[in-house]
């Protein structure tokens, strides 16, 4: 009898899109609320170590994207400042 191939169980996880976020800090962990059009979509609580590691990995990923595309991605603060300039000019 042939050995059956074992595969890891498939895990279904929801996909959540956000165009904003809110951060919170306590004496024990970091909280991230993902928002879509200013409405909360998901809350993610993590340890300080996980938060710092996520910060590093996201920063590395964005730095690499900007390097290979030769294009600087604006932050939401930079976009908001640009929108203010447009509003003030009219």
N, CA, C and O atoms as a GROMACS GRO file, in nm:
protein
  360
    1UNK      N    1   0.083  -0.116   0.000
    1UNK     CA    2   0.000   0.000   0.000
    1UNK      C    3   0.089   0.125   0.000
    1UNK      O    4   0.183   0.134   0.080
    2UNK      N    5   0.060   0.219  -0.089
    2UNK     CA    6   0.140   0.341  -0.102
    2UNK      C    7   0.114   0.434   0.016
    2UNK      O    8   0.003   0.445   0.067
    3UNK      N    9   0.221   0.500   0.056
    3UNK     CA   10   0.207   0.597   0.164
    3UNK      C   11   0.128   0.717   0.117
    3UNK      O   12   0.152   0.769   0.008
    4UNK      N   13   0.034   0.761   0.198
    4UNK     CA   14  -0.043   0.879   0.163
    4UNK      C   15   0.036   1.004   0.199
    4UNK      O   16   0.103   1.010   0.302
    5UNK      N   17   0.027   1.102   0.111
    5UNK     CA   18   0.096   1.228   0.134
    5UNK      C   19   0.019   1.308   0.238
    5UNK      O   20  -0.103   1.323   0.229
    6UNK      N   21   0.090   1.358   0.338
    6UNK     CA   22   0.023   1.439   0.439
    6UNK      C   23   0.046   1.586   0.409
    6UNK      O   24   0.158   1.629   0.380
    7UNK      N   25  -0.060   1.662   0.416
    7UNK     CA   26  -0.054   1.806   0.392
    7UNK      C   27  -0.106   1.879   0.515
    7UNK      O   28  -0.194   1.829   0.585
    8UNK      N   29  -0.052   1.996   0.540
    8UNK     CA   30  -0.106   2.073   0.652
    8UNK      C   31  -0.251   2.111   0.625
    8UNK      O   32  -0.290   2.131   0.510
    9UNK      N   33  -0.329   2.121   0.729
    9UNK     CA   34  -0.469   2.160   0.715
    9UNK      C   35  -0.478   2.302   0.661
    9UNK      O   36  -0.400   2.390   0.699
   10UNK      N   37  -0.573   2.323   0.573
   10UNK     CA   38  -0.597   2.458   0.520
   10UNK      C   39  -0.666   2.541   0.627
   10UNK      O   40  -0.761   2.496   0.691
   11UNK      N   41  -0.618   2.660   0.646
   11UNK     CA   42  -0.676   2.750   0.744
   11UNK      C   43  -0.734   2.869   0.670
   11UNK      O   44  -0.666   2.932   0.589
   12UNK      N   45  -0.858   2.899   0.697
   12UNK     CA   46  -0.924   3.015   0.636
   12UNK      C   47  -0.909   3.134   0.730
   12UNK      O   48  -0.947   3.128   0.847
   13UNK      N   49  -0.854   3.242   0.678
   13UNK     CA   50  -0.843   3.365   0.756
   13UNK      C   51  -0.908   3.478   0.676
   13UNK      O   52  -0.896   3.482   0.554
   14UNK      N   53  -0.975   3.568   0.744
   14UNK     CA   54  -1.040   3.678   0.671
   14UNK      C   55  -0.938   3.775   0.614
   14UNK      O   56  -0.831   3.796   0.672
   15UNK      N   57  -0.971   3.834   0.501
   15UNK     CA   58  -0.890   3.940   0.442
   15UNK      C   59  -0.959   4.072   0.476
   15UNK      O   60  -1.078   4.089   0.451
   16UNK      N   61  -0.883   4.162   0.533
   16UNK     CA   62  -0.938   4.291   0.574
   16UNK      C   63  -0.858   4.401   0.505
   16UNK      O   64  -0.735   4.400   0.509
   17UNK      N   65  -0.928   4.495   0.444
   17UNK     CA   66  -0.863   4.609   0.381
   17UNK      C   67  -0.886   4.732   0.468
   17UNK      O   68  -0.994   4.748   0.526
   18UNK      N   69  -0.787   4.815   0.478
   18UNK     CA   70  -0.800   4.939   0.552
   18UNK      C   71  -0.728   5.051   0.481
   18UNK      O   72  -0.631   5.028   0.409
   19UNK      N   73  -0.776   5.173   0.502
   19UNK     CA   74  -0.706   5.289   0.448
   19UNK      C   75  -0.666   5.386   0.560
   19UNK      O   76  -0.637   5.503   0.536
   20UNK      N   77  -0.666   5.333   0.682
   20UNK     CA   78  -0.623   5.411   0.796
   20UNK      C   79  -0.602   5.321   0.916
   20UNK      O   80  -0.628   5.201   0.911
   21UNK      N   81  -0.554   5.380   1.024
   21UNK     CA   82  -0.531   5.301   1.145
   21UNK      C   83  -0.523   5.393   1.266
   21UNK      O   84  -0.500   5.513   1.253
   22UNK      N   85  -0.543   5.334   1.382
   22UNK     CA   86  -0.527   5.402   1.510
   22UNK      C   87  -0.438   5.313   1.595
   22UNK      O   88  -0.458   5.192   1.601
   23UNK      N   89  -0.340   5.372   1.660
   23UNK     CA   90  -0.248   5.298   1.746
   23UNK      C   91  -0.275   5.329   1.893
   23UNK      O   92  -0.312   5.441   1.928
   24UNK      N   93  -0.256   5.230   1.977
   24UNK     CA   94  -0.270   5.247   2.122
   24UNK      C   95  -0.154   5.175   2.190
   24UNK      O   96  -0.104   5.074   2.140
   25UNK      N   97  -0.114   5.227   2.304
   25UNK     CA   98  -0.002   5.170   2.378
   25UNK      C   99  -0.042   5.156   2.524
   25UNK      O  100  -0.093   5.250   2.584
   26UNK      N  101  -0.017   5.039   2.580
   26UNK     CA  102  -0.040   5.019   2.723
   26UNK      C  103   0.092   4.977   2.786
   26UNK      O  104   0.195   4.972   2.719
   27UNK      N  105   0.089   4.948   2.914
   27UNK     CA  106   0.213   4.905   2.979
   27UNK      C  107   0.247   4.761   2.946
   27UNK      O  108   0.351   4.710   2.989
   28UNK      N  109   0.160   4.692   2.870
   28UNK     CA  110   0.184   4.551   2.841
   28UNK      C  111   0.187   4.518   2.693
   28UNK      O  112   0.248   4.418   2.653
   29UNK      N  113   0.124   4.600   2.610
   29UNK     CA  114   0.118   4.565   2.468
   29UNK      C  115   0.086   4.686   2.382
   29UNK      O  116   0.072   4.798   2.430
   30UNK      N  117   0.076   4.660   2.252
   30UNK     CA  118   0.045   4.762   2.152
   30UNK      C  119  -0.084   4.720   2.084
   30UNK      O  120  -0.105   4.602   2.054
   31UNK      N  121  -0.170   4.817   2.058
   31UNK     CA  122  -0.294   4.790   1.987
   31UNK      C  123  -0.297   4.863   1.855
   31UNK      O  124  -0.250   4.976   1.844
   32UNK      N  125  -0.353   4.797   1.755
   32UNK     CA  126  -0.368   4.854   1.622
   32UNK      C  127  -0.512   4.832   1.580
   32UNK      O  128  -0.559   4.718   1.574
   33UNK      N  129  -0.584   4.940   1.550
   33UNK     CA  130  -0.718   4.930   1.495
   33UNK      C  131  -0.709   4.971   1.349
   33UNK      O  132  -0.672   5.084   1.319
   34UNK      N  133  -0.744   4.880   1.259
   34UNK     CA  134  -0.745   4.909   1.116
   34UNK      C  135  -0.880   4.972   1.084
   34UNK      O  136  -0.984   4.921   1.124
   35UNK      N  137  -0.878   5.084   1.011
   35UNK     CA  138  -1.002   5.153   0.976
   35UNK      C  139  -1.019   5.159   0.825
   35UNK      O  140  -0.923   5.153   0.749
   36UNK      N  141  -1.142   5.170   0.785
   36UNK     CA  142  -1.178   5.192   0.644
   36UNK      C  143  -1.273   5.310   0.643
   36UNK      O  144  -1.383   5.302   0.698
   37UNK      N  145  -1.232   5.418   0.581
   37UNK     CA  146  -1.310   5.543   0.581
   37UNK      C  147  -1.348   5.584   0.723
   37UNK      O  148  -1.462   5.622   0.750
   38UNK      N  149  -1.251   5.576   0.812
   38UNK     CA  150  -1.262   5.614   0.954
   38UNK      C  151  -1.352   5.523   1.037
   38UNK      O  152  -1.384   5.556   1.151
   39UNK      N  153  -1.394   5.410   0.983
   39UNK     CA  154  -1.474   5.313   1.058
   39UNK      C  155  -1.388   5.194   1.096
   39UNK      O  156  -1.320   5.139   1.009
   40UNK      N  157  -1.387   5.153   1.222
   40UNK     CA  158  -1.303   5.041   1.264
   40UNK      C  159  -1.342   4.911   1.193
   40UNK      O  160  -1.461   4.879   1.180
   41UNK      N  161  -1.242   4.838   1.146
   41UNK     CA  162  -1.264   4.712   1.076
   41UNK      C  163  -1.209   4.593   1.154
   41UNK      O  164  -1.263   4.483   1.146
   42UNK      N  165  -1.100   4.616   1.228
   42UNK     CA  166  -1.033   4.507   1.298
   42UNK      C  167  -0.944   4.564   1.407
   42UNK      O  168  -0.886   4.671   1.391
   43UNK      N  169  -0.932   4.491   1.516
   43UNK     CA  170  -0.839   4.527   1.623
   43UNK      C  171  -0.734   4.417   1.631
   43UNK      O  172  -0.766   4.299   1.630
   44UNK      N  173  -0.608   4.458   1.641
   44UNK     CA  174  -0.496   4.365   1.651
   44UNK      C  175  -0.413   4.406   1.771
   44UNK      O  176  -0.356   4.516   1.773
   45UNK      N  177  -0.404   4.320   1.870
   45UNK     CA  178  -0.321   4.345   1.988
   45UNK      C  179  -0.195   4.261   1.975
   45UNK      O  180  -0.200   4.145   1.932
   46UNK      N  181  -0.081   4.320   2.012
   46UNK     CA  182   0.046   4.247   1.997
   46UNK      C  183   0.142   4.287   2.107
   46UNK      O  184   0.129   4.392   2.170
   47UNK      N  185   0.239   4.200   2.128
   47UNK     CA  186   0.344   4.229   2.226
   47UNK      C  187   0.437   4.338   2.172
   47UNK      O  188   0.437   4.367   2.053
   48UNK      N  189   0.515   4.397   2.261
   48UNK     CA  190   0.613   4.496   2.219
   48UNK      C  191   0.711   4.437   2.117
   48UNK      O  192   0.746   4.503   2.020
   49UNK      N  193   0.754   4.314   2.141
   49UNK     CA  194   0.848   4.249   2.050
   49UNK      C  195   0.788   4.230   1.911
   49UNK      O  196   0.854   4.256   1.811
   50UNK      N  197   0.663   4.187   1.906
   50UNK     CA  198   0.596   4.170   1.776
   50UNK      C  199   0.580   4.305   1.708
   50UNK      O  200   0.603   4.316   1.588
   51UNK      N  201   0.541   4.408   1.782
   51UNK     CA  202   0.525   4.541   1.724
   51UNK      C  203   0.656   4.593   1.667
   51UNK      O  204   0.658   4.648   1.557
   52UNK      N  205   0.764   4.576   1.741
   52UNK     CA  206   0.895   4.624   1.694
   52UNK      C  207   0.940   4.545   1.570
   52UNK      O  208   0.995   4.602   1.477
   53UNK      N  209   0.916   4.415   1.571
   53UNK     CA  210   0.952   4.331   1.456
   53UNK      C  211   0.869   4.369   1.334
   53UNK      O  212   0.922   4.376   1.223
   54UNK      N  213   0.739   4.394   1.354
   54UNK     CA  214   0.653   4.437   1.244
   54UNK      C  215   0.699   4.569   1.188
   54UNK      O  216   0.704   4.587   1.066
   55UNK      N  217   0.732   4.663   1.275
   55UNK     CA  218   0.786   4.792   1.232
   55UNK      C  219   0.908   4.774   1.143
   55UNK      O  220   0.918   4.835   1.037
   56UNK      N  221   1.000   4.690   1.187
   56UNK     CA  222   1.124   4.668   1.111
   56UNK      C  223   1.096   4.604   0.976
   56UNK      O  224   1.150   4.648   0.875
   57UNK      N  225   1.012   4.501   0.974
   57UNK     CA  226   0.983   4.431   0.848
   57UNK      C  227   0.907   4.520   0.751
   57UNK      O  228   0.937   4.520   0.632
   58UNK      N  229   0.809   4.597   0.800
   58UNK     CA  230   0.737   4.690   0.712
   58UNK      C  231   0.829   4.797   0.657
   58UNK      O  232   0.822   4.831   0.539
   59UNK      N  233   0.915   4.851   0.743
   59UNK     CA  234   1.009   4.954   0.700
   59UNK      C  235   1.104   4.900   0.593
   59UNK      O  236   1.128   4.965   0.492
   60UNK      N  237   1.156   4.779   0.615
   60UNK     CA  238   1.245   4.717   0.516
   60UNK      C  239   1.172   4.696   0.383
   60UNK      O  240   1.228   4.723   0.276
   61UNK      N  241   1.048   4.649   0.391
   61UNK     CA  242   0.971   4.622   0.270
   61UNK      C  243   0.945   4.752   0.192
   61UNK      O  244   0.962   4.755   0.070
   62UNK      N  245   0.905   4.857   0.262
   62UNK     CA  246   0.876   4.983   0.194
   62UNK      C  247   1.004   5.047   0.138
   62UNK      O  248   1.003   5.103   0.029
   63UNK      N  249   1.113   5.039   0.215
   63UNK     CA  250   1.241   5.090   0.165
   63UNK      C  251   1.281   5.020   0.036
   63UNK      O  252   1.328   5.084  -0.058
   64UNK      N  253   1.262   4.888   0.032
   64UNK     CA  254   1.296   4.811  -0.087
   64UNK      C  255   1.207   4.851  -0.205
   64UNK      O  256   1.256   4.868  -0.316
   65UNK      N  257   1.078   4.865  -0.181
   65UNK     CA  258   0.985   4.906  -0.287
   65UNK      C  259   1.025   5.042  -0.343
   65UNK      O  260   1.030   5.060  -0.465
   66UNK      N  261   1.052   5.137  -0.254
   66UNK     CA  262   1.091   5.270  -0.300
   66UNK      C  263   1.223   5.267  -0.376
   66UNK      O  264   1.241   5.340  -0.474
   67UNK      N  265   1.314   5.183  -0.332
   67UNK     CA  266   1.445   5.173  -0.401
   67UNK      C  267   1.429   5.116  -0.541
   67UNK      O  268   1.484   5.172  -0.636
   68UNK      N  269   1.356   5.006  -0.555
   68UNK     CA  270   1.347   4.941  -0.687
   68UNK      C  271   1.257   5.017  -0.783
   68UNK      O  272   1.272   5.005  -0.904
   69UNK      N  273   1.163   5.096  -0.731
   69UNK     CA  274   1.076   5.175  -0.818
   69UNK      C  275   1.126   5.318  -0.837
   69UNK      O  276   1.073   5.391  -0.920
   70UNK      N  277   1.228   5.357  -0.759
   70UNK     CA  278   1.278   5.494  -0.761
   70UNK      C  279   1.164   5.593  -0.738
   70UNK      O  280   1.156   5.697  -0.804
   71UNK      N  281   1.077   5.558  -0.644
   71UNK     CA  282   0.959   5.641  -0.614
   71UNK      C  283   0.935   5.640  -0.463
   71UNK      O  284   0.928   5.534  -0.401
   72UNK      N  285   0.922   5.759  -0.404
   72UNK     CA  286   0.895   5.769  -0.262
   72UNK      C  287   0.745   5.766  -0.238
   72UNK      O  288   0.671   5.848  -0.293
   73UNK      N  289   0.699   5.672  -0.157
   73UNK     CA  290   0.558   5.661  -0.122
   73UNK      C  291   0.528   5.765  -0.014
   73UNK      O  292   0.600   5.774   0.086
   74UNK      N  293   0.422   5.842  -0.034
   74UNK     CA  294   0.384   5.942   0.066
   74UNK      C  295   0.317   5.876   0.186
   74UNK      O  296   0.248   5.774   0.172
   75UNK      N  297   0.338   5.934   0.302
   75UNK     CA  298   0.266   5.890   0.422
   75UNK      C  299   0.130   5.959   0.423
   75UNK      O  300   0.107   6.055   0.350
   76UNK      N  301   0.041   5.910   0.507
   76UNK     CA  302  -0.091   5.974   0.518
   76UNK      C  303  -0.078   6.117   0.570
   76UNK      O  304  -0.158   6.203   0.532
   77UNK      N  305   0.019   6.143   0.656
   77UNK     CA  306   0.041   6.281   0.703
   77UNK      C  307   0.083   6.372   0.587
   77UNK      O  308   0.038   6.487   0.579
   78UNK      N  309   0.167   6.323   0.499
   78UNK     CA  310   0.210   6.402   0.383
   78UNK      C  311   0.093   6.428   0.288
   78UNK      O  312   0.081   6.538   0.233
   79UNK      N  313   0.008   6.329   0.268
   79UNK     CA  314  -0.110   6.347   0.183
   79UNK      C  315  -0.203   6.450   0.245
   79UNK      O  316  -0.254   6.537   0.175
   80UNK      N  317  -0.226   6.441   0.377
   80UNK     CA  318  -0.313   6.536   0.446
   80UNK      C  319  -0.260   6.679   0.432
   80UNK      O  320  -0.337   6.772   0.413
   81UNK      N  321  -0.128   6.696   0.443
   81UNK     CA  322  -0.067   6.827   0.428
   81UNK      C  323  -0.089   6.880   0.286
   81UNK      O  324  -0.118   6.999   0.268
   82UNK      N  325  -0.076   6.795   0.187
   82UNK     CA  326  -0.102   6.836   0.049
   82UNK      C  327  -0.246   6.876   0.028
   82UNK      O  328  -0.274   6.973  -0.042
   83UNK      N  329  -0.339   6.803   0.088
   83UNK     CA  330  -0.482   6.838   0.076
   83UNK      C  331  -0.509   6.972   0.141
   83UNK      O  332  -0.590   7.050   0.090
   84UNK      N  333  -0.443   7.001   0.254
   84UNK     CA  334  -0.458   7.131   0.318
   84UNK      C  335  -0.414   7.244   0.223
   84UNK      O  336  -0.479   7.347   0.214
   85UNK      N  337  -0.301   7.221   0.153
   85UNK     CA  338  -0.250   7.323   0.060
   85UNK      C  339  -0.349   7.346  -0.053
   85UNK      O  340  -0.369   7.460  -0.095
   86UNK      N  341  -0.411   7.239  -0.101
   86UNK     CA  342  -0.512   7.254  -0.208
   86UNK      C  343  -0.630   7.334  -0.155
   86UNK      O  344  -0.679   7.425  -0.223
   87UNK      N  345  -0.677   7.301  -0.034
   87UNK     CA  346  -0.792   7.370   0.025
   87UNK      C  347  -0.762   7.517   0.049
   87UNK      O  348  -0.849   7.602   0.029
   88UNK      N  349  -0.640   7.547   0.093
   88UNK     CA  350  -0.602   7.686   0.120
   88UNK      C  351  -0.584   7.767  -0.007
   88UNK      O  352  -0.596   7.890  -0.004
   89UNK      N  353  -0.555   7.701  -0.118
   89UNK     CA  354  -0.531   7.770  -0.244
   89UNK      C  355  -0.661   7.811  -0.313
   89UNK      O  356  -0.661   7.897  -0.401
   90UNK      N  357  -0.770   7.750  -0.272
   90UNK     CA  358  -0.898   7.783  -0.340
   90UNK      C  359  -0.976   7.887  -0.266
   90UNK      O  360  -1.085   7.925  -0.311
   0.00000   0.00000   0.00000
